[in-house]
Structures are given as structure tokens and as C-alpha cells.
Amino acid sequence: MSKEIIQENKMGFWPIPKLLVNISLPMMASMLVQALYNIVDSIFVAKISEDALSAVSYAFPIQNMMIALSVGTGVGVNALVSRHLGEKDFKQANTVASNGLIISLCSAVLVSVCVFLFCTPFFDFFTDNQTIISYGVDYARIVGGFCYCLFLQVFMEKMLQSTGQTRLSMITQMVGSITNIILDPILIFGLFGLPRMEVKGAALATVIGQTVAAITAVFMNIYKNKELEISPKKYPFSFSVIKNIYSIGLPTIVMMAVGSVMNFGYNKILGTFSDTAVAVFGAYYKLQSFIFLPIMGLNNGMLPIVAYNYGAKKPDRIKATIKLALATAVAIMTIGALLFLFAPATLLSLFNASENMIAIGVPALRIISIHFIIAGFSIVSISTFQALGHGMITLIISAIRQLIVLLPAAYIFGKLFGLSSVWWSFPIAEIASAALCAFFLKKVIREEVNTL
């Protein structure tokens, strides 16, 4: 490592407001583009038919599981790399990064095989509508069977984020999302002389977008990310390093996998009422991404700052970062809640919603949006736990929120009071989550941050 690289990273001395804006704003912008892609993708799919939208909604747990493995591994590598850079241990940072690349690609192989083999019985479990099953299998096999570039893209973006190069990370995400948005109508509806591929076209556009983003991210790391040298040959495989990565990343993987289980269960509960209710839930998830993904961008910027300053033993900078991130998240969530409360029909109309879908969806969006502001606090708290190496706390909170509170509440309310009451499970679960986050956040700051 050259001497000029061995210097204080900006995460250790820039003013916190300037630093958080500098790192998080590009990531929030890229997440907004990603959210736009999520919405546009479903808008085009909905123009095929409501069955097509339901199929993609049923497929969401599969996609979420892929994201769980890729992002969870990336979070573990990101936190460790940032911490080692804060400690000026550049060799260990490179070792962690190189091992992270290996396990990311191995995970992609596992996911690809499993999705290809088991996606048909997966859709059979939810519905006997053969059109939905056919659409769902087509979509899942393409997106899941060719997920290698998704894993590579996420890993390389996390490496850029770990050194504070979030503008470069933003570029890679935006390139992929814009490619996807452009290709969606072309491949779905068969424009410019291409065959009409419908749901297959949406899946293929997703895979191509991920491929373009992955290639861009690899280029950025090789030529622009000078603080890291990712080389599995120079920094060989190490079981102890893998263990350390998953000590942080595994709870995140499980936490996001719990999200897939929740989505799986929620779809099953809603499916007992109608496939239209599932379509509403799918539309909600796409719409809420426009609010939640910028918060994720904020968290992705916050995480390396907290981890770096924890390694550098600077508690005041850690606390200042957490406070500013919390205030920003709550402000964004407030805007989102107001939008869902006062314009739900307009939002649903983006998905070519039928009268029945509007009737189910308007009260659903209004009820669910009640938990947005509370969720802003919970999300930032969870990222703090991850940055400080407390992935298990994150896992416990997520499991309680989604499996112990959310799903049982949805099932019981649905059985007792009907479909319109199912949505109240979201605010109830978020209150429980926020209470746990407040308890653990106070404990971690008192026992670990204040004692640095």
C-alpha cells in the first residue's frame, strides 16, 4: 500500500453534516432512481393485465431472498472494511474485501440453482390461476436463474461505499436502473421490431440492467477505488475472515429473509380473499420503495461513517451521525405518510387499477402509512446496530416485528374482521419494533459508544 494512501479518510475528520450529505446524498439519489425503476417496472407489467401484476407480486419473496443474500454479505464486508480502514489496517481490509467477492459469487450459484428447480411448486402453493402461475414461473426463472450480476453489482457497490466513494456507487446504480427503465417497454411490448415478451421481457430487462451495473461497478473499483485492492489470489480464502463477515452479515441476511417469509405469509393471507388483494399489496411495496429506498441510501451512507469512527475511537462523531440520520429519516417519512394519506387513489391509478383494486387499495394505503414515521426511527437504529457489529440485535427486532407480531396480527384480524382490517398489522408491528430499537439503542450507546 503506497504511503500517500495511508492518511486520514474524510470519514474521520469532515464535519458530520457535510460528511453525511456528501456520502448519503448520492446514494439517496441512486435509490430514488431505483425506486422509480420499481414503480415503472410494475406500471408496465400492470398494463399487460392484473394477473401479470399479481404474478410479479407473488414473485417478490424470491427476489427479496436474492437481495437478502447479496446485501447481507455486502453489509458484513462493508462494515468490516470500513472498520479496518479506520484502524489503518489496510492488509486486513483487502483480505476481507477479497474473501467477500468469493462468497458473493458462490451465493449466486446456490440461488440460481434453487430458483430454477423450485419456482413452479412455489407459485402452485399460492394460487390455482394458471395464467398467474405461468407468468410467475417465467419471471422468476429469468431473474433468479441469471442472478450472478446482481450479486456482483451489490458487492462492488458496497466496496465503493466502504471507502466513502458513494458518488461512484450512485453512478453504477443509476446506470443499471436507467437501462432497465429504457428496456422495460421495449421488451415487454415488443417495440422497434422486437418480439412482444410481456412478463419475460420485464425479467430480461431487469437482468440486463443488473449486468450493465455490475460491469460499471467492477470498472469503478479497479480504476477509481484506490484504497482497496480486491485480489483473491493475493489475499487468499480465510475461514476466520468469512466467519467475521457473517457474524455481521448473517443476521442481516436472516433479517431480510424474514422479510421474504413475511411477504410469503402475507401473500397467502391476502390470497384467501382475492388475487386482487395480492396485487394491491404488490403495488404498495412498489410505491413505498419511493419512500423507503432513500432512507436505505441514507443508512448506507451512515453505516461506514459510524463503523469508521468506531474503529478510530471517536464517540462524539458517532453520536452526531446517528442524531442527524434520525432527524433526516423522520422528515422523509413524514412526507411519505402525507402522500399516502391524501392521494392513495392517484397512486394506485399508476398501476391501471380496476375499481375493485381501488376499493381495496385506498383504505389499505392510508392505514399502512400510519407506521411510516415510526419506521424512520427503527430503520436508522437498525443500521447503527449493524455498523457497531450487533447484527444479532437487528435479527431479533426484525423477527419479532415480522413473524411474532405482523403476520399473526394480520391473520387474526383477517379472520375476525375481514380484509380491511388486515392492514392494521403494519402500524401495530412497527410500534413494537420501535420500542425494542429505543431500548437497544440506548443500551449500545451507553455501554459501547460512550466508553470509547
Secondary structure in CASP SS format (residue, H / E / C, confidence):
PFRMAT SS
TARGET T0000
AUTHOR 0000-0000-0000
METHOD secondary structure of the structure
MODEL  1
M C 1.00
S C 1.00
K H 1.00
E H 1.00
I H 1.00
I C 1.00
Q C 1.00
E C 1.00
N C 1.00
K H 1.00
M H 1.00
G H 1.00
F C 1.00
W C 1.00
P C 1.00
I H 1.00
P H 1.00
K H 1.00
L H 1.00
L H 1.00
V H 1.00
N H 1.00
I H 1.00
S H 1.00
L H 1.00
P H 1.00
M H 1.00
M H 1.00
A H 1.00
S H 1.00
M H 1.00
L H 1.00
V H 1.00
Q H 1.00
A H 1.00
L H 1.00
Y H 1.00
N H 1.00
I H 1.00
V H 1.00
D H 1.00
S H 1.00
I H 1.00
F H 1.00
V H 1.00
A H 1.00
K H 1.00
I H 1.00
S C 1.00
E H 1.00
D H 1.00
A H 1.00
L H 1.00
S H 1.00
A H 1.00
V H 1.00
S H 1.00
Y H 1.00
A H 1.00
F H 1.00
P H 1.00
I H 1.00
Q H 1.00
N H 1.00
M H 1.00
M H 1.00
I H 1.00
A H 1.00
L H 1.00
S H 1.00
V H 1.00
G H 1.00
T H 1.00
G H 1.00
V H 1.00
G H 1.00
V H 1.00
N H 1.00
A H 1.00
L H 1.00
V H 1.00
S H 1.00
R H 1.00
H H 1.00
L H 1.00
G H 1.00
E C 1.00
K C 1.00
D C 1.00
F H 1.00
K H 1.00
Q H 1.00
A H 1.00
N H 1.00
T H 1.00
V H 1.00
A H 1.00
S H 1.00
N H 1.00
G H 1.00
L H 1.00
I H 1.00
I H 1.00
S H 1.00
L H 1.00
C H 1.00
S H 1.00
A H 1.00
V H 1.00
L H 1.00
V H 1.00
S H 1.00
V H 1.00
C H 1.00
V H 1.00
F H 1.00
L H 1.00
F H 1.00
C H 1.00
T H 1.00
P H 1.00
F H 1.00
F H 1.00
D H 1.00
F H 1.00
F H 1.00
T C 1.00
D C 1.00
N C 1.00
Q H 1.00
T H 1.00
I H 1.00
I H 1.00
S H 1.00
Y H 1.00
G H 1.00
V H 1.00
D H 1.00
Y H 1.00
A H 1.00
R H 1.00
I H 1.00
V H 1.00
G H 1.00
G H 1.00
F C 1.00
C C 1.00
Y H 1.00
C H 1.00
L H 1.00
F H 1.00
L H 1.00
Q H 1.00
V H 1.00
F H 1.00
M H 1.00
E H 1.00
K H 1.00
M H 1.00
L H 1.00
Q H 1.00
S H 1.00
T C 1.00
G C 1.00
Q C 1.00
T H 1.00
R H 1.00
L H 1.00
S H 1.00
M H 1.00
I H 1.00
T H 1.00
Q H 1.00
M H 1.00
V H 1.00
G H 1.00
S H 1.00
I H 1.00
T H 1.00
N H 1.00
I H 1.00
I H 1.00
L H 1.00
D H 1.00
P H 1.00
I H 1.00
L H 1.00
I H 1.00
F H 1.00
G C 1.00
L C 1.00
F C 1.00
G C 1.00
L C 1.00
P C 1.00
R C 1.00
M C 1.00
E C 1.00
V H 1.00
K H 1.00
G H 1.00
A H 1.00
A H 1.00
L H 1.00
A H 1.00
T H 1.00
V H 1.00
I H 1.00
G H 1.00
Q H 1.00
T H 1.00
V H 1.00
A H 1.00
A H 1.00
I H 1.00
T H 1.00
A H 1.00
V H 1.00
F H 1.00
M H 1.00
N H 1.00
I H 1.00
Y H 1.00
K C 1.00
N C 1.00
K C 1.00
E C 1.00
L C 1.00
E C 1.00
I C 1.00
S C 1.00
P C 1.00
K C 1.00
K C 1.00
Y C 1.00
P C 1.00
F C 1.00
S C 1.00
F H 1.00
S H 1.00
V H 1.00
I H 1.00
K H 1.00
N H 1.00
I H 1.00
Y H 1.00
S H 1.00
I H 1.00
G H 1.00
L H 1.00
P H 1.00
T H 1.00
I H 1.00
V H 1.00
M H 1.00
M H 1.00
A H 1.00
V H 1.00
G H 1.00
S H 1.00
V H 1.00
M H 1.00
N H 1.00
F H 1.00
G H 1.00
Y H 1.00
N H 1.00
K H 1.00
I H 1.00
L H 1.00
G H 1.00
T C 1.00
F C 1.00
S C 1.00
D H 1.00
T H 1.00
A H 1.00
V H 1.00
A H 1.00
V H 1.00
F H 1.00
G H 1.00
A H 1.00
Y H 1.00
Y H 1.00
K H 1.00
L H 1.00
Q H 1.00
S H 1.00
F H 1.00
I H 1.00
F H 1.00
L H 1.00
P H 1.00
I H 1.00
M H 1.00
G H 1.00
L H 1.00
N H 1.00
N H 1.00
G H 1.00
M H 1.00
L H 1.00
P H 1.00
I H 1.00
V H 1.00
A H 1.00
Y H 1.00
N H 1.00
Y H 1.00
G H 1.00
A C 1.00
K C 1.00
K C 1.00
P H 1.00
D H 1.00
R H 1.00
I H 1.00
K H 1.00
A H 1.00
T H 1.00
I H 1.00
K H 1.00
L H 1.00
A H 1.00
L H 1.00
A H 1.00
T H 1.00
A H 1.00
V H 1.00
A H 1.00
I H 1.00
M H 1.00
T H 1.00
I H 1.00
G H 1.00
A H 1.00
L H 1.00
L H 1.00
F H 1.00
L H 1.00
F H 1.00
A C 1.00
P H 1.00
A H 1.00
T H 1.00
L H 1.00
L H 1.00
S H 1.00
L C 1.00
F C 1.00
N C 1.00
A C 1.00
S C 1.00
E H 1.00
N H 1.00
M H 1.00
I H 1.00
A H 1.00
I H 1.00
G H 1.00
V H 1.00
P H 1.00
A H 1.00
L H 1.00
R H 1.00
I H 1.00
I H 1.00
S H 1.00
I H 1.00
H H 1.00
F H 1.00
I H 1.00
I H 1.00
A H 1.00
G H 1.00
F H 1.00
S H 1.00
I H 1.00
V H 1.00
S H 1.00
I H 1.00
S H 1.00
T H 1.00
F H 1.00
Q H 1.00
A H 1.00
L C 1.00
G C 1.00
H C 1.00
G H 1.00
M H 1.00
I H 1.00
T H 1.00
L H 1.00
I H 1.00
I H 1.00
S H 1.00
A H 1.00
I H 1.00
R H 1.00
Q H 1.00
L H 1.00
I H 1.00
V H 1.00
L H 1.00
L H 1.00
P H 1.00
A H 1.00
A H 1.00
Y H 1.00
I H 1.00
F H 1.00
G H 1.00
K H 1.00
L H 1.00
F H 1.00
G C 1.00
L H 1.00
S H 1.00
S H 1.00
V H 1.00
W C 1.00
W C 1.00
S H 1.00
F H 1.00
P H 1.00
I H 1.00
A H 1.00
E H 1.00
I H 1.00
A H 1.00
S H 1.00
A H 1.00
A H 1.00
L H 1.00
C H 1.00
A H 1.00
F H 1.00
F H 1.00
L H 1.00
K H 1.00
K H 1.00
V H 1.00
I H 1.00
R H 1.00
E H 1.00
E H 1.00
V H 1.00
N C 1.00
T C 1.00
L C 1.00
END
